[in-house]
Amino acid sequence: MLLKILNFFFILIEVLVIFNLLIIVHELGHFLAARWRGLVIEKFAIWFGKPIWSKTHNGIQYNIGCIPAGGFVALPQMAPMDIIEGRAETPAAKLPPASALDKIIVAIAGPLFSFLLALSFATIVWVIGRPTTEAETTTTIGYVEKGSPAEKAGLRAGDVILDVDGKPVHRFLGMGGDSITWRVIRSEGLTIPFTVLRDGKTLTIDCGWVKEARKRFTRSSLRQVKIAPRTRLIIGEVNPNTPAEAAGLRPKDEIVEVNGGKVYSPQALIDQLIARPEEPVTLGVARGGRTLSFKMKSVMLPGENGVKRPRLGIVFDPGEIMLVHPNPVEQVLSSLNSMGNMFDALLSPKSDVGAQHFSGPIGIMRIYYKIFESEDGWRMALWFSVFSNVNLAVLNLLPIPVLDGGHIVLALIERVRRKPVPTKVIEVVTGVCACIIIGFMLFVTFFDVQDLPWNRAFKAEQQQQSPPK
């Protein structure tokens, strides 16, 4: 128990370090640009809340706050940011005005530093590699759920998917435009056309889709056809005193057939055992370049929630972890493509993707936490940070007051008008936009909180205690 608690806090520290690094580097860009262009810098704060450390140097107050969530640079000559940074000690009206060009340079420096950090992370990933598995990169169907839209349409395990909804696909998982998962989510028709390769023939199959029933206070579900990627059935461990051991199965054996039929997923084997628990099963096993046959009968052993299910005594290997080395430009372009896909889906009136499917700071930190739990956590975290930094840069460049893009737009208007935008107008527009953005962040944070593991565990416990209806 103590080790679990220590591990939790260690991972939490890792998450906070990398999350804060993304924000602080962005703000450092604004800070350095402001110093270069001679703007008044009132405060450079790392973290928010009441300062636990503060020092003034050359007229700039440096703070470390008590809430470890990023930071900010107070620049009173830019648009007022009182709602986020607090009221400026020196009103902007009493300071010499900054030129429109200076404001643009300072505003764009933050996203520029985020892009540079993304490229830095991408370069490291290029050198050390990113872990991936066959299940992520394959386009071969490994499992079709019984009674699913995919089964009803005629999709089969072993089919190689070439395109979905008229778009070519090159991998199974992920939110990129070339993934099967995303193309299913992004489809808008009553059916989804799949082009598959089966036994050397190309077939087009129109498949229906389903969405899981929405639970209260959770994000709405997205489209599914209920298929899973191919996973090699490589045995990692054979439990003692089990049918598998008695039959002669060994670690590193690969199960390729069940009762004479090809098998592409552990779940397919489990389904056959559950369907015929009293009947022997014959496994075709690849070992040392040969295919051997093993016959055995399952035994009933307790599984999840103590429910007994037929078992052979096999623990499958999670699969070979491969390292891929995408170049930095490829990683950044992939991140931009993923963001473009999300915005395209968000703006489409027929799409199931909505604002609730975005993640705020809590959601992003939850993703980082799950990444750090894996064996190659730092590799995956660096890879995900490429996307996070590109995301941070692009979102900040949106032409919305409060964001960097809004500062740039106001500066361009000032340049065209050849005089500053009235302070009252800026205060009203900035205040309204700040309230909208804060409201949006609270909206997505509400759904992020529902995804936290202890919240899901509490809900599951409540459901178990509730009487059946």
N, C-alpha and C positions, 0 to 999 in steps of 0.2 A: 504493500500500500504506500509506504514511504517513497519507494522508487517511482511509483506512478505519479505521486504528487511532485517530486523533484523533476521528473521528466516533463510534466505539464508546465511548470514554471520556467524550465530551461527553453522549451519550445516557444512559450509566450514571450520571453526575452528576445529570442531570435526574430519573431514576428514584429515586435515593436521596433527593433533595430532597423530592419530593412524597410518597414513601412515609413518610419520617420525619416530615413535617409532619402526616400523618394521626394517627400515634401520639402525637406530642408534644402536639398540641392536646387529644387525649383526656386525657392525663396532666395537662395544665395545668388542666383542669376539676377534677380531684381536688385538685390543689395549692391552687387559689384557694378552693375550698369548704372545705378543711381549715383554711386561714388564717382564713377568715371565721368558722368555728365554733369556733376556738380549739384545734384538735387539735394534738398534738405532731407536728411534721414533722422527721424525722431526716435525710432526704436527698431531693434532687430531682436525678435523673440523666438527662442526655440521652446516649443510647447506653449500651451495656453494656460489660463488661470492665474491665480496669485503667484507671483515670483518666489521661488525658493532660493534664487541667487540673482543678484542684479549689480551691474557696474556701468558707470558712465565714462566713456572715453572719447575725446575729441568731439564732445557734444552729442554723441550717440549713446543711447541707453541700451545695453545688452542684457537680456533677461533669459532665465530658464524657468519656465512655468511648472506648475504642479500636475498638469494634465498632459500625459505623454502622447500628443496627437498632432505632430507637425510643427508649424510655426508661422510667422508672418513678418513682413517688413512694413513699418508705418511710414508712409510717404505722403505728407499732407499736401504737397503740390500736385499730386495726382487727384483723381476723383475721390470725394469723401467716402471713407469706409468705416464710419463710426459704429455701425450696427454690428460689425465683425471685430474690428480692432479696438473699439472704444474711442471716446472723443479725443481728438488731437489736442495736445497741450498748447500748441500755437495755431490759431485759425489760419486757414489757407489765405484768407483775404489780407492778412498782415505779412505774408511772405512774398518775395518777388516771384512773378509767374514763370513757370517753366515753359520752354518752347514746345510746340507740337512735336517736333522731331525728337526732342529729348524724351517726351512722354512715350512715343512709339518705341524708341530704343529700349527704354526701361521695361515697358510692358512686354515686349517680345522676348526679352532676355530670359524670363522664367521658362516659357515653353522651349526656348533654344537649349537651355541647360538640361531640361528633361529629355529632349531628343539626344543630346550628347551623352547623358547617363544611359539612355537606352542603347545607344551604339556601343558604349563601354561594356555594358552587360552582354550585349550580343557578341562582342568580340571575345569575351571570356568564354561564353557558351560555344562559340565556334572552335575554340582551342580545346576545352575540356569535354565538350560533347553534352548532348541532352539525352537522358534515358527515354527509350520508347519500347513498345512491345508489338508483337505481331497483331494483337487485337486492335491496336490503334491504327496501324498502317494498312491492314488488309482490306479488300472490298468483297471478300468471300463470306457468304452467310454461314454461320456456324450453328445457329439454332433458330427455329421458328416456333413460337409459343403455340400451344394447342388452343384452338378456337379463336386465334387472333385474326385480324384483318389480313395479315400476310399469308397465313395458312389458307384462309378462305379464297384468297386471290390466286393461289397456286405457287407462291414462292417456296423454294425448298432449300434445305441445308445443302451446301456445296455449290449453289448458284453464285457466279461471279457477277457482281453488280457493276455495270458500265456507266450508266447514268440514271439520275433520279429527277423526275419532273422536267425532263429535257435538258438537264445540266450534267456535264461529265463529273464523275467523282473519282478520287484517287486514294481515299482513306475512309475508314468507318466512323471514327470518333472525332470530336472537335467542333468548334463553331466557325471554322473557315468555310468558304463557299464551295470547296471541293470535297466536303465530307458528307457521308450518307446521312448522318444524324441531323446536320443543319438543313440539308435539302428537304428532308421530311418535315422538319419544324417550319421551314420557310414556305412550303407549298400552300396554295390558296384554293385549289380546286376541290370538288367533291371526291375525286379519286386522285391518286398519285401514280403516274406512269413510271414503271421500272423497266429499264433495258438490262437484260441479264444474259450471260453466256452459260449455256447448259449443254453438256455433251457435244461441244463443238458447234452448237447452233445458237444464234442470237434471237432472243425472244423479247417481246414487249408485253408486260403484264400490268394491267390497271389494278391498283391496290387501294382498298379503303383505308381508313385511319380511325383511331379512337383517341380520346383524351380522358385521363383519369378524373374521377369525380373530385371536384374542388372541396378541400376541407376548410373549415372556418378559419379566417384570418391567415390563410396561406396564399401564396402565389397561384394564379390559375395555371392549370396543366397545359402542356403543349402537345402537339400531335405526335402520335407514335403508331408504328405498324407492328411492333412487338417482334423484332428480330434482333439477334446478337451476332457479333463478329466471330469468325472462326478462331478457335483456340486449340492448340495441339494438346492431346491428352497424354502428357508425359508424367509418369508416376514419380513423385518425389519421395514417398515413403510408403512402406507396406507394414501395416500394424501387425504385431504378433498375435498368434492364435486366432486368425481370421481366415475366411475362405480364400482370399487373395494369396496369403502366405502358403496355405496348404496346396493351392494349385501350382505354385512355383513362380508367381510374378515377382519382379525385382524392380528396385529403383532404376530410373532412366529408361525403363520399357515405355514404348509409346503404343497406346491403344488406337488402332486405326479402323477396326470393324467391331460391330456388336451384332451377334446372330446373323452374320453374313452380309450386313449392310454397312456402308461407310458411315463413320461418325465424326463430327467436326466440333463437338462441344461436350464438356463434362455433363452439362444439364441433360443432353440427349440420352446419355447412359443412365442417369438418375431416373429419367422419365420411364425408361424401359423396365428398370428394376421395380419401380412403384406400380406400373401397370400389370406386371406378372411376378409378384413377390414369391410365389410358390414354385415357379418354374426355373430350371437351370439356365444360365446365360453363357453363351460362347463368345469369347473375346478373341479377335485377331490382333496380335501384338507384334510390332516391329522391334527386332532385337538383333544387333550386329549384322544388318543387311539382309536378314531373313524375316519372314512373317510366320509366326508360330500361333498355334491355336490352343486356348486354355478354356476348359469348361468348369463351371463352379456354380454353386447355389448361394444366394445371398442369405444373410441372417438379419433378424430384426434387432436393431440397436437404437438406443435413445438419441435423438437429435435435438434441434432447437425446441425450447419449452418442454423438454422431457418427452416429446412425442416419438414413439418408436417408428423407425422407417427401415426399409431393406438396405443393408450395407454390405460391401465386399471387403472393407478394411483397407481402402486405398486413400492416400492423401496425394492429390495432384500437385505437381510443381506449378507455381504461379506463372511460369513462362519465362523464356529467355529475355533478359533485359539487354537491349542493344543501344549503343551510343551513336547518335547521328550528329553531324557537324554542319548545320546550315550556316551559310555565310551571313555576316551582319546585315547586309542590305536585304537579303531574303527574309530575315527575321523581322525587320522593321516593316517591310512591305506586307508581310503576312499579318502583322498587327494592324496596320492601316486597313487591310482588306477586311479583317474581322470587325473592326469598328464600322466600316462602311456598310457591311452586311447588317449590323445591328440597327444603324440609323435608317437604312432602307426598309427594314422590317417594321421599325417603329412608325415610320411615316406612311406605310401602306395601309389603307383602310380595311383591306381584306386579311391582313396578317393577324395571327394569334399572339404575336409578340407585342407586349405593352411596356409602359414605363415601369411597372412593378417588377419586370424581369431584369432591370438593371440592379447593380449592387452599389451600396455606399461603403463608407470606411469599415463598418463592422463586417459586412459581407466579404470585402476584400481581405481583411485580416483573417476571417474564417478560412478563406481559400488558402492563404499562406500557412495557417496552422495545419491544415490537412496535408499540404505539400511537405512541410517540415517533419511530419510524422513518418514519411516514407524513408526508405533506406538511402536514396539519393536526393534527400531533401534540398540541399544547397544547390545542386545542379538544376533541379526543377524550379527552385525559387528564383534563381538568376534568369532562367528562361522566361518565367512568368513576369518578372520585373521588366523585361523588354516591353511586353504588352502594356503593363501598368504605366510605365513612363510615357509611352506613345499615347496611351489613353489620356493621361494627365495633361500632356501638351496639347493634344487636339481639342479636348473639352475646354481648356482655358482659352483657346483661340476663337471660340464661338463668339459672335458679335453681340454679347449680352453685357450691359453694364454690370459692374462688380467683377466680372471675369476679365482676363487680360485682353481678350478680343474686344470687349466693350471699351476699355481704355483706348485701344487703338482707333476704334470708330470715332469716339469723342474727339480724339486728337486730330483725326482727318477732317472732321467737321470744323474744328477750330481753324485748321489750316486753310480750308476753303473759304470760311467766313472772314478770315484774317483778324479774328478777335475771339476771345474765350467764350465758350458756351456759358450762359448765365448760371451762377452758382446755385440758385434756387432750383433751376430746371434739373441740374445734375443731381442735387440732393434728392429731389422727388423721384426721378427715374431710377437712381441707384438704390434708394430705399425700397421702392416697389420690387425691383428685380431681386434685391437681396432677400426680401420676404418670400418671393416665389421660389428662389433656389433653396433657401432654408426649409421651406415647406416640402419641396421635392425630396430633399435629403432626409427629412423626418419620415416621409412617405416610404421611401425605399428601405430606410433603417428599420421601420416597423416590420417589414417582411423579412429583412435580414435576421432580426431577432428570433423570428419563428423558426429559422433554420439552425439556430444554435443547438448543439447536441443535447445539453441538459434540458432545454425547453421541449425538444421532441421526446426525450425520455419521460418528462413529467406528463406530457399529453398522453403518451402510450399507457402510462401507469393509471391515469385517470380513466381512460377508456376501458382498461381491464377491470377497474373497480365499479364501473357503471353497470347497472343491471341490464340484461339484454332486452331489446325492444321488439 
